[in-house]
Amino acid sequence: MIRKLQAQAKVRQAEQAFVIEGVRLAEEALGAGWEARQVLYTPELDRRGLAVVEAFSARGAPLEQVSQAVMNAVSETETPQGILVVLSLQPLPIPAATDFILILDSVRDPGNLGTILRTAAAAGVGAALLAPGSADAFAPKVVRAGMGAHFRLPVQGMGWEGIKGFLSARAGKPRVYLADSAAGIPYTQADFRVPLALIVGGEAGGAGSEAVALADERVHIPMPGGSESLNAAIAAGILLFEAVRQRGK
């Protein structure tokens, strides 16, 4: 089952579970209070890792010591750290008062998605909404790249109608900015101090027609070096921290 949870989004959804690997992510999950359904560890696990195992055991999580060969067989990493945890999939609730929302449209690369979620968590984003076509937020590569963001940032997949309804229902309806490779105003001229929803499109085709229709305004990052576009994670980071700068956080 662990290999299926690692490999298939439909299994993660059906089981409402996902897998994390490594001491740091296990510590993050432990500190955030996420339910562990199973903890695998090897005899070679270091003292720091064993402390995490003991802490999960104290909470009643089932433990299983396995050989390095078994760990290698179920792991998604080339050099497993000796601890793997199956967690219940329990995305954080979106705060009612949040006025800083990130919408990701067709961000299919797991590494990019995880990096964006890590950046969004660092920037204090209140929620990340994943529109159809994006990678599964709880896929192993996304979780690894997120570096614990999943335990601090509400992340939810939503259809476009759901996203529209969510934004309309906010007390202060957010202004929706769409990141564009060239069109719209320079991002430093946008007012990110207002209730804000920022749409960032995927690596290949950018944002789709639903995102375009939802946007109130487009913004771009000037590139005097002449490049056509930036990596989606880099662009998201620049825009999110411009919002942080403007908001004085």
Residue frames as qw, qx, qy, qz and C-alpha x, y, z in Angstrom:
[[0.000, 0.884, 0.468, 0.000, 0.00, 0.00, 0.00],
 [0.328, -0.741, 0.085, 0.580, 2.85, 2.41, 0.75],
 [0.343, -0.093, 0.587, 0.728, 4.18, 2.13, -2.79],
 [0.116, 0.627, 0.680, 0.361, 0.67, 2.80, -4.14],
 [0.195, -0.898, -0.284, 0.275, 0.32, 5.85, -1.91],
 [0.377, -0.515, 0.315, 0.703, 3.64, 7.10, -3.24],
 [0.267, 0.000, 0.692, 0.670, 2.75, 6.52, -6.88],
 [0.043, -0.475, -0.730, -0.488, -0.97, 7.19, -7.34],
 [0.166, -0.155, 0.171, -0.959, -3.02, 10.29, -6.55],
 [0.660, -0.261, -0.389, -0.588, -6.26, 8.31, -6.75],
 [0.698, -0.212, -0.643, 0.233, -5.03, 5.96, -4.02],
 [0.224, 0.017, -0.418, 0.880, -4.07, 8.92, -1.82],
 [0.399, -0.190, -0.077, -0.894, -7.56, 10.34, -2.28],
 [0.743, -0.233, -0.539, -0.321, -9.30, 7.02, -1.68],
 [0.690, -0.221, -0.565, 0.394, -7.27, 6.28, 1.45],
 [0.203, -0.937, -0.035, -0.282, -7.08, 9.92, 2.56],
 [0.744, -0.554, 0.209, 0.310, -3.42, 9.35, 3.31],
 [0.556, 0.776, -0.255, 0.154, 0.01, 10.31, 2.00],
 [0.893, -0.182, -0.108, 0.396, 3.66, 9.54, 2.71],
 [0.033, 0.951, -0.287, 0.111, 6.51, 11.66, 4.02],
 [0.911, 0.034, -0.192, 0.364, 10.16, 10.68, 4.28],
 [0.440, 0.447, -0.286, 0.725, 13.10, 11.98, 6.24],
 [0.399, -0.360, -0.594, 0.599, 13.68, 13.28, 9.74],
 [0.012, -0.084, -0.068, 0.994, 12.95, 16.94, 9.04],
 [0.446, -0.217, -0.455, -0.739, 9.54, 16.35, 7.46],
 [0.578, -0.361, -0.729, 0.065, 8.68, 13.87, 10.21],
 [0.286, -0.256, -0.446, 0.808, 9.56, 16.53, 12.80],
 [0.194, -0.043, -0.164, -0.966, 7.38, 19.06, 10.98],
 [0.554, -0.298, -0.627, -0.459, 4.43, 16.67, 10.91],
 [0.526, -0.330, -0.681, 0.388, 4.93, 15.82, 14.57],
 [0.160, -0.167, -0.274, 0.934, 5.11, 19.46, 15.59],
 [0.336, -0.071, -0.274, -0.898, 1.96, 20.26, 13.61],
 [0.501, -0.001, 0.659, -0.561, 0.06, 17.41, 15.25],
 [0.659, 0.260, -0.436, -0.556, -0.78, 15.42, 12.11],
 [0.870, -0.176, 0.373, -0.271, -2.02, 11.88, 12.65],
 [0.148, 0.501, -0.826, -0.214, 0.50, 9.14, 11.80],
 [0.915, 0.019, -0.043, -0.401, -1.05, 5.90, 10.61],
 [0.971, -0.019, 0.009, 0.236, 2.26, 4.06, 10.32],
 [0.060, -0.902, 0.423, 0.059, 5.91, 4.80, 11.08],
 [0.959, 0.156, -0.063, 0.229, 8.67, 2.76, 9.46],
 [0.095, -0.906, 0.413, -0.027, 12.26, 3.15, 10.60],
 [0.825, 0.318, -0.433, 0.176, 15.56, 1.34, 10.20],
 [0.791, -0.488, -0.178, 0.324, 18.00, 0.22, 12.93],
 [0.588, 0.113, 0.028, 0.800, 20.56, 2.69, 11.52],
 [0.054, -0.864, -0.291, -0.407, 18.36, 5.73, 12.20],
 [0.343, 0.328, -0.410, 0.779, 20.28, 8.43, 14.08],
 [0.182, -0.300, -0.686, 0.638, 19.46, 9.77, 17.54],
 [0.241, 0.191, 0.020, -0.952, 17.48, 12.72, 16.20],
 [0.519, -0.017, -0.612, -0.596, 15.34, 10.39, 14.11],
 [0.415, -0.211, -0.867, 0.180, 14.82, 7.96, 16.97],
 [0.026, 0.230, 0.476, -0.849, 13.53, 10.83, 19.11],
 [0.459, 0.111, -0.253, -0.845, 10.89, 11.46, 16.45],
 [0.538, -0.080, -0.809, -0.224, 9.97, 7.77, 16.37],
 [0.258, -0.222, -0.776, 0.531, 9.62, 7.76, 20.16],
 [0.210, 0.197, 0.211, -0.934, 7.43, 10.87, 20.03],
 [0.563, 0.028, -0.494, -0.662, 5.12, 9.28, 17.46],
 [0.472, -0.121, -0.868, 0.093, 5.01, 6.13, 19.60],
 [0.055, -0.185, -0.605, 0.773, 3.95, 8.20, 22.61],
 [0.436, 0.190, -0.016, -0.879, 0.98, 9.41, 20.56],
 [0.725, 0.141, 0.601, -0.307, -0.04, 5.84, 19.79],
 [0.575, 0.609, -0.366, -0.405, 1.23, 5.62, 16.22],
 [0.982, -0.004, 0.185, 0.043, 1.95, 2.08, 14.99],
 [0.046, -0.791, 0.572, 0.212, 5.72, 1.53, 14.61],
 [0.977, 0.152, 0.137, 0.057, 7.60, -0.99, 12.53],
 [0.261, -0.707, 0.556, 0.352, 11.35, -1.43, 12.40],
 [0.874, 0.467, 0.124, -0.050, 12.39, -2.57, 8.91],
 [0.737, -0.164, 0.318, 0.573, 15.62, -3.47, 7.17],
 [0.028, -0.573, 0.271, 0.773, 17.39, -1.02, 4.91],
 [0.091, 0.052, 0.839, 0.534, 16.40, -3.21, 1.96],
 [0.038, 0.650, 0.758, -0.036, 12.71, -2.85, 2.83],
 [0.051, -0.773, -0.159, 0.612, 13.09, 0.90, 3.31],
 [0.102, -0.343, 0.562, 0.746, 14.79, 1.16, -0.08],
 [0.103, 0.293, 0.887, 0.343, 11.92, -0.77, -1.66],
 [0.012, -0.770, -0.634, 0.076, 9.16, 1.54, -0.38],
 [0.221, -0.659, -0.033, 0.718, 11.07, 4.82, -0.54],
 [0.523, 0.814, 0.241, 0.082, 10.81, 7.40, -3.32],
 [0.043, -0.935, 0.340, 0.087, 14.25, 8.82, -2.57],
 [0.717, 0.486, -0.484, 0.122, 17.63, 7.57, -3.77],
 [0.398, 0.200, -0.701, 0.557, 19.17, 7.65, -0.29],
 [0.554, -0.656, -0.410, -0.308, 16.44, 7.11, 2.34],
 [0.041, -0.631, 0.462, -0.621, 17.17, 8.69, 5.73],
 [0.258, 0.027, -0.915, 0.309, 15.75, 5.75, 7.63],
 [0.190, 0.362, 0.672, -0.617, 12.28, 7.03, 8.54],
 [0.186, -0.207, -0.611, -0.741, 9.03, 7.00, 6.57],
 [0.205, 0.261, 0.656, -0.678, 5.63, 8.05, 7.91],
 [0.072, -0.444, -0.737, -0.505, 2.15, 7.45, 6.50],
 [0.061, 0.169, 0.374, -0.910, 0.00, 10.44, 7.48],
 [0.250, 0.662, 0.696, -0.124, -3.72, 11.04, 7.37],
 [0.228, 0.328, 0.341, 0.851, -4.54, 13.57, 4.66],
 [0.200, -0.765, -0.550, 0.268, -5.97, 16.43, 6.67],
 [0.333, 0.462, 0.129, 0.812, -5.47, 19.74, 4.82],
 [0.165, -0.279, -0.449, 0.833, -5.60, 22.76, 7.07],
 [0.153, 0.795, 0.585, -0.048, -8.84, 24.80, 7.10],
 [0.319, 0.464, 0.155, 0.812, -8.73, 28.16, 5.36],
 [0.158, -0.356, -0.476, 0.788, -8.95, 31.03, 7.86],
 [0.194, 0.781, 0.594, -0.009, -12.16, 33.02, 7.46],
 [0.055, -0.936, -0.046, 0.346, -10.34, 36.33, 7.58],
 [0.604, -0.201, 0.439, 0.635, -7.54, 35.63, 5.11],
 [0.383, 0.862, 0.100, -0.317, -7.04, 38.32, 2.46],
 [0.057, 0.692, -0.655, -0.299, -3.96, 36.86, 0.75],
 [0.865, 0.149, 0.451, -0.160, -4.75, 33.96, -1.58],
 [0.013, -0.488, 0.722, 0.491, -2.67, 32.16, -4.19],
 [0.844, 0.336, 0.282, -0.309, -4.33, 30.35, -7.11],
 [0.240, -0.438, 0.761, 0.414, -2.24, 27.93, -9.17],
 [0.759, 0.481, 0.095, -0.427, -3.41, 27.09, -12.67],
 [0.918, 0.385, -0.082, 0.047, -1.94, 24.00, -14.36],
 [0.060, -0.759, 0.638, -0.116, 1.32, 23.96, -12.42],
 [0.962, 0.070, -0.194, -0.177, 2.15, 20.40, -13.39],
 [0.566, 0.427, -0.594, 0.381, 5.79, 20.13, -12.38],
 [0.724, -0.559, -0.399, 0.072, 5.92, 18.64, -8.84],
 [0.597, -0.139, -0.207, 0.763, 9.18, 20.37, -7.96],
 [0.031, 0.347, 0.130, 0.928, 7.85, 23.75, -9.03],
 [0.533, -0.599, -0.397, -0.448, 4.57, 23.21, -7.17],
 [0.738, -0.456, -0.376, 0.324, 6.32, 22.23, -3.97],
 [0.445, 0.012, -0.098, 0.890, 8.69, 25.18, -4.20],
 [0.173, -0.482, -0.247, -0.823, 5.78, 27.57, -4.76],
 [0.657, -0.609, -0.403, -0.186, 3.95, 26.18, -1.72],
 [0.683, -0.282, -0.286, 0.610, 7.11, 26.54, 0.37],
 [0.225, 0.192, 0.047, 0.954, 7.46, 30.16, -0.79],
 [0.372, -0.567, -0.377, -0.631, 3.77, 30.87, -0.19],
 [0.705, -0.553, -0.420, 0.148, 4.01, 29.56, 3.36],
 [0.552, -0.155, -0.162, 0.803, 7.06, 31.74, 3.99],
 [0.040, 0.291, 0.196, 0.935, 5.23, 34.79, 2.60],
 [0.186, 0.195, 0.610, -0.745, 2.26, 34.31, 4.92],
 [0.399, -0.075, -0.564, -0.719, -0.25, 33.39, 2.22],
 [0.554, -0.127, 0.476, -0.671, -3.58, 32.46, 3.80],
 [0.805, 0.186, 0.536, -0.175, -4.51, 29.72, 1.33],
 [0.032, 0.383, -0.715, -0.584, -3.28, 28.08, -1.85],
 [0.756, 0.346, 0.371, -0.414, -6.00, 26.92, -4.24],
 [0.250, -0.256, 0.803, 0.477, -5.02, 24.41, -6.91],
 [0.643, 0.419, -0.036, -0.641, -7.12, 24.68, -10.06],
 [0.931, 0.184, 0.315, -0.029, -7.65, 21.66, -12.32],
 [0.714, 0.652, -0.158, 0.201, -4.54, 20.58, -14.20],
 [0.083, -0.779, 0.550, -0.290, -2.06, 21.15, -11.40],
 [0.485, 0.186, -0.835, 0.184, 0.00, 18.35, -9.87],
 [0.691, -0.561, -0.448, -0.087, -1.31, 16.60, -6.76],
 [0.135, -0.834, 0.308, -0.437, -0.23, 18.70, -3.78],
 [0.704, -0.515, 0.446, -0.200, 0.43, 15.57, -1.70],
 [0.902, 0.368, -0.195, 0.116, 2.56, 13.70, -4.24],
 [0.817, -0.381, -0.046, 0.431, 5.97, 12.72, -2.82],
 [0.533, 0.236, 0.101, 0.806, 8.04, 15.15, -4.91],
 [0.132, -0.745, -0.197, -0.624, 5.69, 18.03, -4.09],
 [0.690, -0.709, -0.142, -0.029, 5.80, 17.27, -0.37],
 [0.778, -0.188, -0.006, 0.600, 9.60, 17.03, -0.39],
 [0.337, 0.412, 0.148, 0.834, 9.97, 20.31, -2.28],
 [0.329, -0.786, -0.272, -0.448, 7.45, 21.94, 0.05],
 [0.405, 0.254, -0.577, 0.662, 9.79, 21.36, 3.02],
 [0.163, -0.328, -0.734, 0.572, 6.97, 21.34, 5.56],
 [0.202, -0.033, -0.128, -0.970, 4.73, 23.95, 3.91],
 [0.487, -0.294, -0.705, -0.424, 1.84, 21.45, 3.88],
 [0.482, -0.426, -0.680, 0.352, 1.76, 21.58, 7.68],
 [0.179, -0.397, -0.249, 0.865, 1.52, 25.38, 7.82],
 [0.218, 0.225, -0.296, -0.903, -0.35, 26.44, 4.66],
 [0.646, 0.347, 0.560, -0.385, -3.96, 25.52, 3.81],
 [0.077, 0.301, -0.722, -0.618, -3.82, 23.81, 0.39],
 [0.593, 0.335, 0.638, -0.360, -7.00, 22.80, -1.42],
 [0.151, 0.071, 0.745, 0.646, -7.81, 21.59, -4.90],
 [0.347, 0.554, 0.455, -0.604, -10.84, 23.35, -6.43],
 [0.432, 0.502, 0.609, 0.437, -12.67, 23.56, -9.72],
 [0.174, 0.219, 0.121, 0.952, -13.04, 26.98, -11.29],
 [0.402, -0.620, -0.407, -0.538, -16.66, 27.34, -10.21],
 [0.702, -0.546, -0.379, 0.257, -15.60, 26.53, -6.67],
 [0.491, -0.079, -0.079, 0.864, -12.81, 29.11, -6.85],
 [0.068, -0.443, -0.275, -0.850, -15.22, 31.77, -8.12],
 [0.579, -0.643, -0.420, -0.275, -17.66, 30.98, -5.34],
 [0.700, -0.369, -0.312, 0.526, -14.91, 30.99, -2.74],
 [0.322, 0.082, 0.010, 0.943, -13.67, 34.43, -3.80],
 [0.245, -0.518, -0.361, -0.735, -17.18, 35.88, -4.05],
 [0.655, -0.599, -0.455, -0.071, -17.99, 34.70, -0.54],
 [0.541, -0.066, -0.350, 0.762, -15.04, 36.49, 1.07],
 [0.156, -0.794, -0.424, 0.407, -16.05, 39.41, 3.28],
 [0.072, 0.799, -0.233, -0.549, -13.75, 41.75, 1.38],
 [0.882, 0.420, 0.209, 0.027, -13.85, 40.35, -2.15],
 [0.576, -0.438, 0.370, 0.583, -10.23, 39.99, -3.25],
 [0.430, 0.778, -0.249, -0.384, -8.86, 41.77, -6.27],
 [0.912, 0.041, 0.374, 0.161, -7.63, 39.10, -8.67],
 [0.120, 0.804, -0.470, -0.343, -4.27, 39.65, -10.33],
 [0.958, 0.229, 0.165, 0.059, -3.05, 37.33, -13.07],
 [0.404, -0.609, 0.494, 0.471, 0.68, 36.87, -13.58],
 [0.749, 0.650, 0.124, -0.038, 1.52, 37.29, -17.27],
 [0.787, -0.042, 0.176, 0.589, 4.82, 36.92, -19.08],
 [0.344, 0.111, 0.198, 0.911, 4.55, 40.37, -20.67],
 [0.148, -0.613, -0.454, -0.629, 1.05, 41.88, -20.61],
 [0.491, -0.770, -0.407, 0.025, -0.47, 44.14, -18.00],
 [0.092, -0.942, 0.207, -0.249, 1.17, 46.57, -15.62],
 [0.432, 0.410, -0.689, 0.413, 4.62, 46.07, -14.06],
 [0.631, -0.420, -0.646, 0.087, 4.17, 44.19, -10.81],
 [0.365, -0.175, -0.395, 0.824, 5.66, 47.01, -8.74],
 [0.189, -0.130, -0.115, -0.967, 2.83, 49.28, -9.89],
 [0.534, -0.392, -0.677, -0.322, 0.10, 46.89, -8.74],
 [0.380, -0.508, 0.358, -0.685, -1.65, 47.52, -5.42],
 [0.609, -0.034, -0.792, 0.037, -1.09, 44.32, -3.45],
 [0.043, -0.124, 0.611, -0.781, -2.20, 45.93, -0.18],
 [0.665, -0.058, -0.034, -0.744, -5.87, 45.28, -0.94],
 [0.788, -0.047, 0.581, -0.199, -7.50, 41.87, -0.35],
 [0.250, 0.628, -0.617, -0.403, -5.56, 39.90, -2.94],
 [0.894, 0.082, 0.441, -0.013, -5.83, 36.74, -5.02],
 [0.082, 0.691, -0.582, -0.422, -2.83, 36.08, -7.24],
 [0.936, 0.259, 0.209, -0.109, -3.06, 33.61, -10.13],
 [0.107, -0.634, 0.692, 0.328, 0.14, 31.97, -11.34],
 [0.875, 0.347, -0.097, -0.322, -0.03, 29.76, -14.42],
 [0.933, -0.148, 0.283, 0.163, 1.92, 26.68, -15.36],
 [0.456, -0.504, 0.474, 0.560, 5.30, 26.24, -16.96],
 [0.419, 0.178, 0.715, 0.530, 4.19, 25.42, -20.48],
 [0.101, 0.589, 0.580, 0.553, 1.06, 27.28, -21.56],
 [0.028, -0.169, 0.255, -0.952, 0.67, 29.72, -18.69],
 [0.349, 0.236, 0.611, -0.671, -2.77, 30.49, -17.33],
 [0.163, 0.323, 0.861, 0.356, -5.83, 29.16, -19.13],
 [0.126, -0.460, -0.415, -0.775, -9.03, 30.82, -20.27],
 [0.526, -0.674, -0.517, -0.036, -10.82, 30.32, -16.93],
 [0.542, -0.430, -0.200, 0.694, -8.02, 32.14, -15.11],
 [0.195, 0.145, 0.265, 0.933, -8.03, 34.94, -17.67],
 [0.290, -0.590, -0.522, -0.543, -11.79, 35.38, -17.30],
 [0.586, -0.643, -0.451, 0.202, -11.50, 35.53, -13.51],
 [0.530, -0.144, -0.121, 0.827, -8.72, 38.13, -13.40],
 [0.017, 0.925, 0.280, -0.257, -9.38, 41.80, -12.70],
 [0.177, 0.925, -0.315, -0.120, -5.94, 42.83, -13.93],
 [0.931, 0.182, -0.109, 0.297, -2.74, 41.37, -15.33],
 [0.284, -0.890, 0.333, 0.126, 0.73, 42.01, -13.99],
 [0.887, 0.358, -0.171, 0.237, 4.13, 41.19, -15.39],
 [0.636, -0.626, 0.181, 0.412, 7.72, 41.13, -14.21],
 [0.418, 0.868, -0.237, -0.125, 9.88, 43.32, -16.47],
 [0.876, -0.175, 0.312, 0.325, 12.85, 41.38, -17.87],
 [0.179, 0.897, -0.252, -0.317, 15.42, 43.77, -19.33],
 [0.371, -0.424, 0.772, 0.295, 17.64, 40.83, -20.25],
 [0.454, 0.329, -0.503, -0.657, 15.19, 39.83, -22.98],
 [0.070, 0.029, 0.995, -0.059, 14.02, 36.44, -21.70],
 [0.372, -0.306, -0.585, -0.653, 10.51, 35.41, -22.71],
 [0.709, -0.553, -0.202, -0.387, 9.46, 34.14, -19.29],
 [0.131, -0.536, 0.722, -0.418, 10.57, 33.05, -15.84],
 [0.326, -0.096, -0.935, 0.102, 10.24, 29.70, -14.13],
 [0.455, -0.620, -0.451, -0.454, 6.82, 29.57, -12.46],
 [0.679, -0.532, -0.388, 0.325, 8.27, 29.15, -8.97],
 [0.423, -0.064, -0.050, 0.902, 10.67, 32.09, -9.42],
 [0.115, -0.427, -0.323, -0.837, 7.88, 34.32, -10.74],
 [0.573, -0.636, -0.484, -0.184, 5.59, 33.35, -7.88],
 [0.639, -0.382, -0.316, 0.588, 8.29, 34.15, -5.35],
 [0.238, 0.125, 0.076, 0.960, 8.94, 37.60, -6.78],
 [0.309, -0.495, -0.384, -0.716, 5.24, 38.49, -6.82],
 [0.655, -0.568, -0.499, 0.018, 4.45, 37.07, -3.39],
 [0.576, -0.379, -0.257, 0.677, 7.26, 38.91, -1.70],
 [0.061, 0.298, 0.171, 0.937, 6.36, 42.13, -3.46],
 [0.509, -0.612, -0.426, -0.431, 3.01, 41.73, -1.72],
 [0.700, -0.458, -0.375, 0.400, 4.85, 41.14, 1.56],
 [0.391, 0.022, -0.047, 0.919, 6.89, 44.31, 0.97],
 [0.167, -0.446, -0.289, -0.831, 3.83, 46.42, 0.19],
 [0.634, -0.594, -0.420, -0.260, 1.93, 45.09, 3.17],
 [0.078, -0.733, 0.448, -0.506, 4.83, 45.84, 5.48],
 [0.927, -0.340, 0.002, -0.155, 4.98, 42.34, 6.94]]
